Amino acid sequence: MQGFPCAPVGEGPLSEVPPAGLRKIRMHAVLIAVGGFLFGFDTGVISGALLFIKSEFDLNAFEQGSVVSVLVLGAMVGALGSGRIADRLGRRMIFGLEGLLFLFGTAMAVLSNGYWTLLLARLVLGLAVGAASATVPPYLSEIAPKEIRGRLLTLNQLMITIGILAAYLVNLLFAGSGDWRAMLGAGAIPALVMVAAALWILPESPQWLLSHGKESEARRLIASVTNDATADVVLERRTRELHDQGGDGDEAPGWRELLTPRVRPALIVGLMLAALQQFGGINTIIYYAPTIIESTGLAASNAIFYSIAIGLINLVMTLVAIRLIDRAGRRALLLVSFGTMAVTMVLLGLSFVAGWSSALSLVFMVLYIAGFAVGVGPVFWTLLGEVFPPDVRATGSSASTAVNWAANFTVSLVFLSVVAAIGEGQTFWIFAAVSLLGFWFAKRFVPETKERDYGEVDADLKARFGS
């Protein structure tokens, strides 16, 4: 479902969605995006906790890398499985189950008594993170009016960045005592919010209800944010779209459907952006910022403190992206972002090779994060909710997110080893080359989706791929 109804041509924006309805939609969107917050928190908190875990558990370089990267491996599995489950059980049900999984994994991490139990806990948390990362964008897309769809989908990335910043602040709070268990345990609070929201507040996606033959429930939900007359019009239009896509409401489309000619261009865009986002090096900064900064000679507590600057600029520039994404469009932000990432990674690499000051290296890291956060970070997750046909949106998001996590896993696992083999500077130059590739791909193949219905996006995709 493209979202709740929007204004006809010539009328004011969102005239069919009254202010009370918009407030309800935004409240639901914020709660759904708590899944993004935990995505950010559980991926970011390990950066500071690892400084103390490695001493208590006497971890070598490979074990440190595996504690970080096993979450990503679990996320890849969680992302692969969540799309089909979301199509069968519903968006709200899987959201609540993800909250329970976050709680269980957090408890395991806090109670860990050695490397292997901590590794298992991080794997469980990874399953939850991956499932949430794959299901939150479709959920948001299916409750959003198209004029503000970009902003609501970008809310997911905003909550990811807030989660990362919150992780850095929690790390700083407990850095003096070295209490890494408290650092990890703080994630239980937002997990409880997810469970409570799923039980008592969030609605089911109208798209899911309609695709499963629950027309009366879908109509009531749409009417709750518009009015009865509008709900009838929207319901008729969405039923016709579902029929045109071949959906019969009996069974969700399978993985093979992603390889059909009608879906293949969207799949290529989703998978390529998923890989490019990670091979551009973002999570080497997010996961290892304190370790990188510490390598310049700063103490662990100071490294954690300076890493907060990275979290802050990530948050601020994501807010800028929210303001721009429905104005400048998705493609413009992608191009600016990839270009900035390439330049700053070249400079960051040069700062290590030439032996420049730690302050200058930190400046380049912050500028790189700013470039990522204003485009590649939020736009990827936004496009996942926009480029796929509605009937395979959850499955397409699941596949793309799984590739994103697979690339994340590869980079985070080998980063320290590659740095040890060729040096920090040379490693960052590899990331710069990937960012240049991303610039070319976005310019050539990524369609503009701003204020477009799926039919318009699909026509642009087919034109770009010559199909």
Secondary structure, DSSP 4 states (H G I P E B T S, - for coil): ---S--PPTTSPTTTTS-HHHHHHHHHHHHHHTHHHHHHHHHHHTHHHHHHHHHHHTT--HHHHHHHHHHHHHHHHHHHHHHHHHHHHH-HHHHHHHHHHHHHHHHHHHHT--SHHHHHHHHHHHHHHHHHHHHHHHHHHHTTS-GGGHHHHHHHHHHHHHHHHHHHHHHHHHHHTTT-HHHHHHTTHHHHHHHHHHHHHTPPPPHHHHHHTT-HHHHHHHHHTTS-HHHHHHHHHHHHHHHHHTT--SSS---GGGGGSTTTHHHHHHHHHHHHHHHHTTHHHHHHHHHHHHHTTT--HHHHHHHHHHHHHHHHHHHHHHHHHTTTT-HHHHHHHHHHHHHHHHHHHHHHHHTT--HHHHHHHHHHHHHHHHTTHHHHHHHHHTTSS-GGGHHHHHHHHHHHHHHHHHHHHHHHHHHHHHH-HHHHHHHHHHHHHHHHHHHHHHPPP-TT--HHHHHHHHHHHHT-
